[in-house]
Amino acid sequence: MIRLKECAEPGCHELTTEKYCEKHAKKHKRTSENETRSKYAYMYWSKRWKRESAQYLAEHPFCEICGKPSSLVHHKIEHRGDEKLFWDKNNWKALCSSCHSRIHMTRTNQRKQNGGK
């Protein structure tokens, strides 16, 4: 027996077998990049990451690309959940937010051109 439930979109009462009805499913569809990002978000929320990344930025106060004050620690090689690579300080780079955004936008565009890999 197939069990129907209301769409999870607030105010929508459409019955569906999925979390969202067809009308709202596309709106809530997660891209593989967002799933990957949220899958490893817990690593960035840890007290250890906050402490060690803050210490790294104190030791590397300027963006390694443009020389502005650094505000983020970037992983040179994407860790994809590999804890050893995540915590390897040789894989870290101090960046300002605009350089960090530019790197991630370039990576995202390259993935799209390569079929999402």
N, CA, C and O atoms as a GROMACS GRO file, in nm:
protein
  468
    1MET      N    1   0.083  -0.118   0.000
    1MET     CA    2   0.000   0.000   0.000
    1MET      C    3   0.088   0.125   0.000
    1MET      O    4   0.179   0.138   0.082
    2ILE      N    5   0.060   0.216  -0.091
    2ILE     CA    6   0.136   0.340  -0.101
    2ILE      C    7   0.078   0.441  -0.004
    2ILE      O    8  -0.043   0.464  -0.002
    3ARG      N    9   0.164   0.499   0.074
    3ARG     CA   10   0.119   0.595   0.176
    3ARG      C   11   0.140   0.737   0.123
    3ARG      O   12   0.251   0.774   0.085
    4LEU      N   13   0.034   0.815   0.121
    4LEU     CA   14   0.041   0.954   0.076
    4LEU      C   15   0.052   1.046   0.197
    4LEU      O   16  -0.002   1.019   0.304
    5LYS      N   17   0.124   1.156   0.176
    5LYS     CA   18   0.138   1.256   0.281
    5LYS      C   19   0.134   1.394   0.216
    5LYS      O   20   0.154   1.407   0.096
    6GLU      N   21   0.108   1.495   0.297
    6GLU     CA   22   0.105   1.631   0.244
    6GLU      C   23   0.245   1.677   0.210
    6GLU      O   24   0.343   1.642   0.276
    7CYS      N   25   0.254   1.757   0.106
    7CYS     CA   26   0.379   1.821   0.064
    7CYS      C   27   0.436   1.900   0.183
    7CYS      O   28   0.360   1.963   0.257
    8ALA      N   29   0.566   1.897   0.201
    8ALA     CA   30   0.631   1.966   0.313
    8ALA      C   31   0.642   2.117   0.292
    8ALA      O   32   0.681   2.190   0.384
    9GLU      N   33   0.609   2.166   0.172
    9GLU     CA   34   0.611   2.310   0.146
    9GLU      C   35   0.503   2.377   0.230
    9GLU      O   36   0.386   2.337   0.222
   10PRO      N   37   0.537   2.477   0.312
   10PRO     CA   38   0.436   2.543   0.395
   10PRO      C   39   0.319   2.595   0.311
   10PRO      O   40   0.339   2.662   0.210
   11GLY      N   41   0.198   2.562   0.354
   11GLY     CA   42   0.078   2.608   0.287
   11GLY      C   43   0.030   2.519   0.173
   11GLY      O   44  -0.080   2.539   0.122
   12CYS      N   45   0.110   2.422   0.132
   12CYS     CA   46   0.071   2.331   0.024
   12CYS      C   47   0.009   2.206   0.086
   12CYS      O   48   0.066   2.145   0.177
   13HIS      N   49  -0.106   2.169   0.037
   13HIS     CA   50  -0.175   2.054   0.092
   13HIS      C   51  -0.183   1.940  -0.010
   13HIS      O   52  -0.261   1.846   0.007
   14GLU      N   53  -0.103   1.949  -0.116
   14GLU     CA   54  -0.101   1.846  -0.220
   14GLU      C   55  -0.051   1.715  -0.159
   14GLU      O   56   0.044   1.715  -0.081
   15LEU      N   57  -0.114   1.606  -0.194
   15LEU     CA   58  -0.071   1.475  -0.145
   15LEU      C   59   0.036   1.418  -0.236
   15LEU      O   60   0.028   1.430  -0.359
   16THR      N   61   0.136   1.355  -0.176
   16THR     CA   62   0.249   1.301  -0.251
   16THR      C   63   0.310   1.182  -0.178
   16THR      O   64   0.287   1.163  -0.059
   17THR      N   65   0.387   1.104  -0.251
   17THR     CA   66   0.459   0.993  -0.188
   17THR      C   67   0.599   1.038  -0.147
   17THR      O   68   0.666   0.970  -0.069
   18GLU      N   69   0.643   1.152  -0.200
   18GLU     CA   70   0.775   1.207  -0.171
   18GLU      C   71   0.761   1.316  -0.064
   18GLU      O   72   0.652   1.342  -0.014
   19LYS      N   73   0.873   1.379  -0.030
   19LYS     CA   74   0.868   1.487   0.069
   19LYS      C   75   0.792   1.608   0.014
   19LYS      O   76   0.714   1.670   0.086
   20TYR      N   77   0.816   1.641  -0.115
   20TYR     CA   78   0.751   1.755  -0.179
   20TYR      C   79   0.671   1.708  -0.300
   20TYR      O   80   0.707   1.609  -0.364
   21CYS      N   81   0.564   1.779  -0.331
   21CYS     CA   82   0.485   1.750  -0.450
   21CYS      C   83   0.567   1.788  -0.573
   21CYS      O   84   0.673   1.851  -0.561
   22GLU      N   85   0.519   1.750  -0.692
   22GLU     CA   86   0.593   1.781  -0.814
   22GLU      C   87   0.616   1.930  -0.831
   22GLU      O   88   0.721   1.972  -0.880
   23LYS      N   89   0.518   2.010  -0.792
   23LYS     CA   90   0.528   2.156  -0.806
   23LYS      C   91   0.644   2.213  -0.724
   23LYS      O   92   0.711   2.306  -0.769
   24HIS      N   93   0.670   2.158  -0.605
   24HIS     CA   94   0.772   2.214  -0.516
   24HIS      C   95   0.903   2.133  -0.512
   24HIS      O   96   1.001   2.178  -0.454
   25ALA      N   97   0.904   2.016  -0.572
   25ALA     CA   98   1.023   1.931  -0.566
   25ALA      C   99   1.145   1.998  -0.628
   25ALA      O  100   1.254   1.991  -0.572
   26LYS      N  101   1.126   2.062  -0.742
   26LYS     CA  102   1.240   2.126  -0.810
   26LYS      C  103   1.300   2.238  -0.726
   26LYS      O  104   1.422   2.255  -0.720
   27LYS      N  105   1.212   2.313  -0.659
   27LYS     CA  106   1.257   2.423  -0.573
   27LYS      C  107   1.349   2.372  -0.462
   27LYS      O  108   1.444   2.440  -0.423
   28HIS      N  109   1.319   2.253  -0.411
   28HIS     CA  110   1.393   2.200  -0.297
   28HIS      C  111   1.498   2.096  -0.334
   28HIS      O  112   1.564   2.039  -0.246
   29LYS      N  113   1.514   2.071  -0.464
   29LYS     CA  114   1.612   1.972  -0.507
   29LYS      C  115   1.752   2.022  -0.473
   29LYS      O  116   1.788   2.136  -0.502
   30ARG      N  117   1.829   1.936  -0.411
   30ARG     CA  118   1.965   1.974  -0.373
   30ARG      C  119   2.059   1.935  -0.484
   30ARG      O  120   2.049   1.827  -0.542
   31THR      N  121   2.150   2.025  -0.515
   31THR     CA  122   2.251   1.991  -0.613
   31THR      C  123   2.355   1.904  -0.545
   31THR      O  124   2.368   1.906  -0.423
   32SER      N  125   2.429   1.829  -0.622
   32SER     CA  126   2.531   1.742  -0.562
   32SER      C  127   2.636   1.825  -0.488
   32SER      O  128   2.690   1.780  -0.388
   33GLU      N  129   2.664   1.945  -0.538
   33GLU     CA  130   2.762   2.030  -0.471
   33GLU      C  131   2.710   2.073  -0.334
   33GLU      O  132   2.784   2.070  -0.236
   34ASN      N  133   2.582   2.113  -0.326
   34ASN     CA  134   2.525   2.152  -0.198
   34ASN      C  135   2.517   2.034  -0.103
   34ASN      O  136   2.540   2.050   0.017
   35GLU      N  137   2.486   1.916  -0.155
   35GLU     CA  138   2.482   1.797  -0.070
   35GLU      C  139   2.620   1.769  -0.014
   35GLU      O  140   2.635   1.736   0.103
   36THR      N  141   2.722   1.782  -0.098
   36THR     CA  142   2.860   1.759  -0.053
   36THR      C  143   2.898   1.861   0.053
   36THR      O  144   2.956   1.826   0.156
   37ARG      N  145   2.864   1.986   0.028
   37ARG     CA  146   2.899   2.091   0.122
   37ARG      C  147   2.832   2.067   0.257
   37ARG      O  148   2.897   2.075   0.361
   38SER      N  149   2.702   2.036   0.256
   38SER     CA  150   2.633   2.015   0.382
   38SER      C  151   2.674   1.883   0.447
   38SER      O  152   2.668   1.870   0.570
   39LYS      N  153   2.714   1.787   0.368
   39LYS     CA  154   2.757   1.658   0.420
   39LYS      C  155   2.880   1.673   0.510
   39LYS      O  156   2.895   1.599   0.607
   40TYR      N  157   2.966   1.768   0.477
   40TYR     CA  158   3.089   1.788   0.554
   40TYR      C  159   3.085   1.912   0.642
   40TYR      O  160   3.187   1.948   0.701
   41ALA      N  161   2.971   1.977   0.651
   41ALA     CA  162   2.960   2.101   0.728
   41ALA      C  163   2.997   2.080   0.874
   41ALA      O  164   3.053   2.170   0.938
   42TYR      N  165   2.966   1.963   0.929
   42TYR     CA  166   2.996   1.937   1.070
   42TYR      C  167   3.144   1.955   1.100
   42TYR      O  168   3.180   1.991   1.212
   43MET      N  169   3.230   1.932   1.001
   43MET     CA  170   3.373   1.947   1.023
   43MET      C  171   3.408   2.093   1.051
   43MET      O  172   3.496   2.123   1.132
   44TYR      N  173   3.339   2.184   0.983
   44TYR     CA  174   3.365   2.327   1.000
   44TYR      C  175   3.300   2.384   1.126
   44TYR      O  176   3.338   2.491   1.172
   45TRP      N  177   3.204   2.313   1.181
   45TRP     CA  178   3.137   2.360   1.303
   45TRP      C  179   3.208   2.318   1.430
   45TRP      O  180   3.172   2.363   1.538
   46SER      N  181   3.308   2.234   1.419
   46SER     CA  182   3.374   2.183   1.540
   46SER      C  183   3.454   2.293   1.610
   46SER      O  184   3.504   2.386   1.548
   47LYS      N  185   3.463   2.278   1.741
   47LYS     CA  186   3.543   2.373   1.820
   47LYS      C  187   3.689   2.368   1.776
   47LYS      O  188   3.757   2.471   1.771
   48ARG      N  189   3.735   2.249   1.743
   48ARG     CA  190   3.875   2.234   1.699
   48ARG      C  191   3.899   2.316   1.572
   48ARG      O  192   4.000   2.387   1.563
   49TRP      N  193   3.808   2.308   1.474
   49TRP     CA  194   3.826   2.385   1.350
   49TRP      C  195   3.826   2.535   1.380
   49TRP      O  196   3.910   2.609   1.328
   50LYS      N  197   3.734   2.579   1.463
   50LYS     CA  198   3.727   2.722   1.495
   50LYS      C  199   3.856   2.769   1.561
   50LYS      O  200   3.907   2.876   1.530
   51ARG      N  201   3.907   2.688   1.652
   51ARG     CA  202   4.030   2.723   1.724
   51ARG      C  203   4.150   2.722   1.628
   51ARG      O  204   4.226   2.819   1.622
   52GLU      N  205   4.168   2.612   1.555
   52GLU     CA  206   4.287   2.597   1.471
   52GLU      C  207   4.286   2.690   1.350
   52GLU      O  208   4.390   2.740   1.310
   53SER      N  209   4.168   2.712   1.291
   53SER     CA  210   4.164   2.803   1.177
   53SER      C  211   4.189   2.948   1.222
   53SER      O  212   4.253   3.025   1.151
   54ALA      N  213   4.138   2.984   1.340
   54ALA     CA  214   4.164   3.118   1.393
   54ALA      C  215   4.314   3.137   1.420
   54ALA      O  216   4.370   3.243   1.392
   55GLN      N  217   4.377   3.034   1.474
   55GLN     CA  218   4.521   3.040   1.500
   55GLN      C  219   4.598   3.052   1.369
   55GLN      O  220   4.695   3.127   1.360
   56TYR      N  221   4.555   2.976   1.268
   56TYR     CA  222   4.622   2.980   1.138
   56TYR      C  223   4.611   3.120   1.076
   56TYR      O  224   4.708   3.172   1.020
   57LEU      N  225   4.493   3.181   1.087
   57LEU     CA  226   4.475   3.316   1.033
   57LEU      C  227   4.557   3.419   1.109
   57LEU      O  228   4.604   3.517   1.051
   58ALA      N  229   4.574   3.398   1.239
   58ALA     CA  230   4.659   3.488   1.318
   58ALA      C  231   4.804   3.479   1.272
   58ALA      O  232   4.877   3.578   1.270
   59GLU      N  233   4.846   3.358   1.234
   59GLU     CA  234   4.983   3.336   1.185
   59GLU      C  235   5.000   3.378   1.039
   59GLU      O  236   5.112   3.405   0.994
   60HIS      N  237   4.889   3.384   0.964
   60HIS     CA  238   4.890   3.420   0.822
   60HIS      C  239   4.785   3.530   0.801
   60HIS      O  240   4.678   3.504   0.746
   61PRO      N  241   4.816   3.653   0.844
   61PRO     CA  242   4.714   3.758   0.847
   61PRO      C  243   4.676   3.816   0.710
   61PRO      O  244   4.581   3.894   0.700
   62PHE      N  245   4.751   3.779   0.605
   62PHE     CA  246   4.721   3.836   0.474
   62PHE      C  247   4.688   3.729   0.371
   62PHE      O  248   4.742   3.619   0.373
   63CYS      N  249   4.596   3.765   0.282
   63CYS     CA  250   4.553   3.675   0.175
   63CYS      C  251   4.674   3.635   0.092
   63CYS      O  252   4.753   3.720   0.050
   64GLU      N  253   4.689   3.506   0.069
   64GLU     CA  254   4.803   3.454  -0.005
   64GLU      C  255   4.794   3.481  -0.155
   64GLU      O  256   4.886   3.449  -0.230
   65ILE      N  257   4.681   3.539  -0.199
   65ILE     CA  258   4.666   3.572  -0.341
   65ILE      C  259   4.682   3.722  -0.365
   65ILE      O  260   4.763   3.764  -0.446
   66CYS      N  261   4.602   3.803  -0.292
   66CYS     CA  262   4.600   3.946  -0.321
   66CYS      C  263   4.666   4.034  -0.215
   66CYS      O  264   4.692   4.152  -0.241
   67GLY      N  265   4.693   3.980  -0.097
   67GLY     CA  266   4.759   4.058   0.007
   67GLY      C  267   4.666   4.134   0.100
   67GLY      O  268   4.714   4.198   0.195
   68LYS      N  269   4.535   4.130   0.077
   68LYS     CA  270   4.440   4.193   0.169
   68LYS      C  271   4.438   4.112   0.299
   68LYS      O  272   4.490   4.000   0.303
   69PRO      N  273   4.378   4.167   0.404
   69PRO     CA  274   4.366   4.089   0.529
   69PRO      C  275   4.290   3.957   0.503
   69PRO      O  276   4.186   3.956   0.437
   70SER      N  277   4.344   3.849   0.557
   70SER     CA  278   4.280   3.718   0.537
   70SER      C  279   4.164   3.703   0.634
   70SER      O  280   4.165   3.758   0.744
   71SER      N  281   4.063   3.626   0.591
   71SER     CA  282   3.946   3.604   0.676
   71SER      C  283   3.900   3.459   0.674
   71SER      O  284   3.815   3.420   0.755
   72LEU      N  285   3.955   3.379   0.583
   72LEU     CA  286   3.912   3.240   0.570
   72LEU      C  287   4.030   3.147   0.547
   72LEU      O  288   4.130   3.185   0.486
   73VAL      N  289   4.016   3.026   0.596
   73VAL     CA  290   4.116   2.923   0.567
   73VAL      C  291   4.057   2.836   0.456
   73VAL      O  292   3.948   2.780   0.469
   74HIS      N  293   4.131   2.825   0.348
   74HIS     CA  294   4.089   2.749   0.230
   74HIS      C  295   4.166   2.618   0.223
   74HIS      O  296   4.285   2.614   0.255
   75HIS      N  297   4.099   2.512   0.180
   75HIS     CA  298   4.167   2.384   0.156
   75HIS      C  299   4.212   2.383   0.010
   75HIS      O  300   4.129   2.386  -0.081
   76LYS      N  301   4.342   2.378  -0.013
   76LYS     CA  302   4.396   2.380  -0.148
   76LYS      C  303   4.344   2.262  -0.229
   76LYS      O  304   4.300   2.277  -0.343
   77ILE      N  305   4.350   2.144  -0.169
   77ILE     CA  306   4.295   2.023  -0.230
   77ILE      C  307   4.166   1.993  -0.156
   77ILE      O  308   4.164   1.985  -0.034
   78GLU      N  309   4.057   1.978  -0.230
   78GLU     CA  310   3.928   1.950  -0.166
   78GLU      C  311   3.938   1.822  -0.085
   78GLU      O  312   3.983   1.719  -0.134
   79HIS      N  313   3.895   1.829   0.040
   79HIS     CA  314   3.908   1.713   0.129
   79HIS      C  315   3.798   1.610   0.110
   79HIS      O  316   3.822   1.492   0.134
   80ARG      N  317   3.680   1.651   0.068
   80ARG     CA  318   3.566   1.561   0.046
   80ARG      C  319   3.544   1.463   0.160
   80ARG      O  320   3.513   1.346   0.139
   81GLY      N  321   3.561   1.512   0.282
   81GLY     CA  322   3.537   1.431   0.401
   81GLY      C  323   3.657   1.357   0.454
   81GLY      O  324   3.649   1.294   0.559
   82ASP      N  325   3.769   1.362   0.384
   82ASP     CA  326   3.892   1.295   0.430
   82ASP      C  327   3.948   1.378   0.545
   82ASP      O  328   4.002   1.486   0.525
   83GLU      N  329   3.935   1.324   0.666
   83GLU     CA  330   3.976   1.401   0.785
   83GLU      C  331   4.125   1.431   0.787
   83GLU      O  332   4.166   1.537   0.833
   84LYS      N  333   4.206   1.338   0.738
   84LYS     CA  334   4.350   1.362   0.735
   84LYS      C  335   4.382   1.482   0.646
   84LYS      O  336   4.463   1.568   0.684
   85LEU      N  337   4.319   1.490   0.530
   85LEU     CA  338   4.340   1.602   0.439
   85LEU      C  339   4.278   1.729   0.494
   85LEU      O  340   4.332   1.838   0.476
   86PHE      N  341   4.165   1.717   0.561
   86PHE     CA  342   4.098   1.833   0.620
   86PHE      C  343   4.188   1.901   0.723
   86PHE      O  344   4.198   2.024   0.724
   87TRP      N  345   4.253   1.822   0.810
   87TRP     CA  346   4.334   1.879   0.918
   87TRP      C  347   4.479   1.904   0.880
   87TRP      O  348   4.555   1.959   0.960
   88ASP      N  349   4.521   1.867   0.761
   88ASP     CA  350   4.658   1.887   0.715
   88ASP      C  351   4.683   2.035   0.686
   88ASP      O  352   4.633   2.088   0.587
   89LYS      N  353   4.760   2.100   0.772
   89LYS     CA  354   4.784   2.244   0.757
   89LYS      C  355   4.865   2.278   0.632
   89LYS      O  356   4.865   2.393   0.588
   90ASN      N  357   4.932   2.179   0.574
   90ASN     CA  358   5.001   2.202   0.446
   90ASN      C  359   4.900   2.217   0.332
   90ASN      O  360   4.934   2.263   0.224
   91ASN      N  361   4.777   2.177   0.358
   91ASN     CA  362   4.669   2.189   0.260
   91ASN      C  363   4.586   2.316   0.283
   91ASN      O  364   4.487   2.337   0.213
   92TRP      N  365   4.624   2.398   0.377
   92TRP     CA  366   4.550   2.519   0.410
   92TRP      C  367   4.613   2.640   0.342
   92TRP      O  368   4.733   2.644   0.315
   93LYS      N  369   4.527   2.738   0.315
   93LYS     CA  370   4.573   2.862   0.254
   93LYS      C  371   4.488   2.975   0.312
   93LYS      O  372   4.366   2.965   0.315
   94ALA      N  373   4.552   3.081   0.358
   94ALA     CA  374   4.480   3.197   0.413
   94ALA      C  375   4.435   3.286   0.298
   94ALA      O  376   4.515   3.328   0.215
   95LEU      N  377   4.305   3.314   0.293
   95LEU     CA  378   4.250   3.395   0.184
   95LEU      C  379   4.153   3.500   0.238
   95LEU      O  380   4.097   3.485   0.346
   96CYS      N  381   4.135   3.607   0.160
   96CYS     CA  382   4.029   3.703   0.188
   96CYS      C  383   3.900   3.642   0.131
   96CYS      O  384   3.907   3.548   0.052
   97SER      N  385   3.787   3.694   0.169
   97SER     CA  386   3.661   3.634   0.124
   97SER      C  387   3.641   3.644  -0.027
   97SER      O  388   3.585   3.553  -0.087
   98SER      N  389   3.687   3.753  -0.090
   98SER     CA  390   3.665   3.766  -0.236
   98SER      C  391   3.751   3.666  -0.314
   98SER      O  392   3.704   3.610  -0.412
   99CYS      N  393   3.875   3.643  -0.273
   99CYS     CA  394   3.959   3.544  -0.341
   99CYS      C  395   3.904   3.403  -0.317
   99CYS      O  396   3.905   3.320  -0.408
  100HIS      N  397   3.857   3.376  -0.195
  100HIS     CA  398   3.799   3.246  -0.164
  100HIS      C  399   3.675   3.220  -0.250
  100HIS      O  400   3.659   3.111  -0.304
  101SER      N  401   3.589   3.320  -0.263
  101SER     CA  402   3.469   3.306  -0.346
  101SER      C  403   3.506   3.283  -0.492
  101SER      O  404   3.444   3.201  -0.560
  102ARG      N  405   3.606   3.354  -0.540
  102ARG     CA  406   3.649   3.340  -0.680
  102ARG      C  407   3.700   3.198  -0.706
  102ARG      O  408   3.668   3.140  -0.810
  103ILE      N  409   3.777   3.142  -0.614
  103ILE     CA  410   3.829   3.006  -0.630
  103ILE      C  411   3.713   2.906  -0.635
  103ILE      O  412   3.711   2.818  -0.720
  104HIS      N  413   3.618   2.921  -0.544
  104HIS     CA  414   3.506   2.826  -0.540
  104HIS      C  415   3.414   2.842  -0.661
  104HIS      O  416   3.358   2.744  -0.709
  105MET      N  417   3.399   2.963  -0.711
  105MET     CA  418   3.318   2.984  -0.830
  105MET      C  419   3.386   2.918  -0.950
  105MET      O  420   3.320   2.856  -1.034
  106THR      N  421   3.517   2.931  -0.959
  106THR     CA  422   3.592   2.868  -1.067
  106THR      C  423   3.579   2.716  -1.060
  106THR      O  424   3.557   2.650  -1.162
  107ARG      N  425   3.592   2.660  -0.939
  107ARG     CA  426   3.577   2.515  -0.921
  107ARG      C  427   3.439   2.468  -0.962
  107ARG      O  428   3.425   2.365  -1.028
  108THR      N  429   3.337   2.543  -0.921
  108THR     CA  430   3.199   2.508  -0.954
  108THR      C  431   3.178   2.509  -1.105
  108THR      O  432   3.118   2.417  -1.161
  109ASN      N  433   3.228   2.612  -1.171
  109ASN     CA  434   3.214   2.621  -1.316
  109ASN      C  435   3.289   2.509  -1.387
  109ASN      O  436   3.241   2.455  -1.486
  110GLN      N  437   3.407   2.473  -1.336
  110GLN     CA  438   3.482   2.362  -1.395
  110GLN      C  439   3.406   2.231  -1.380
  110GLN      O  440   3.403   2.150  -1.472
  111ARG      N  441   3.345   2.210  -1.263
  111ARG     CA  442   3.266   2.088  -1.241
  111ARG      C  443   3.150   2.080  -1.340
  111ARG      O  444   3.123   1.974  -1.396
  112LYS      N  445   3.083   2.193  -1.361
  112LYS     CA  446   2.968   2.196  -1.453
  112LYS      C  447   3.016   2.161  -1.594
  112LYS      O  448   2.948   2.088  -1.666
  113GLN      N  449   3.130   2.213  -1.634
  113GLN     CA  450   3.184   2.185  -1.768
  113GLN      C  451   3.226   2.039  -1.782
  113GLN      O  452   3.224   1.983  -1.891
  114ASN      N  453   3.266   1.979  -1.670
  114ASN     CA  454   3.310   1.839  -1.674
  114ASN      C  455   3.198   1.741  -1.638
  114ASN      O  456   3.224   1.626  -1.606
  115GLY      N  457   3.077   1.787  -1.644
  115GLY     CA  458   2.964   1.700  -1.617
  115GLY      C  459   2.934   1.678  -1.470
  115GLY      O  460   2.874   1.577  -1.434
  116GLY      N  461   2.974   1.772  -1.384
  116GLY     CA  462   2.941   1.765  -1.243
  116GLY      C  463   3.036   1.685  -1.157
  116GLY      O  464   3.004   1.656  -1.042
  117LYS      N  465   3.150   1.646  -1.208
  117LYS     CA  466   3.244   1.565  -1.130
  117LYS      C  467   3.341   1.649  -1.055
  117LYS      O  468   3.427   1.596  -0.984
   0.00000   0.00000   0.00000
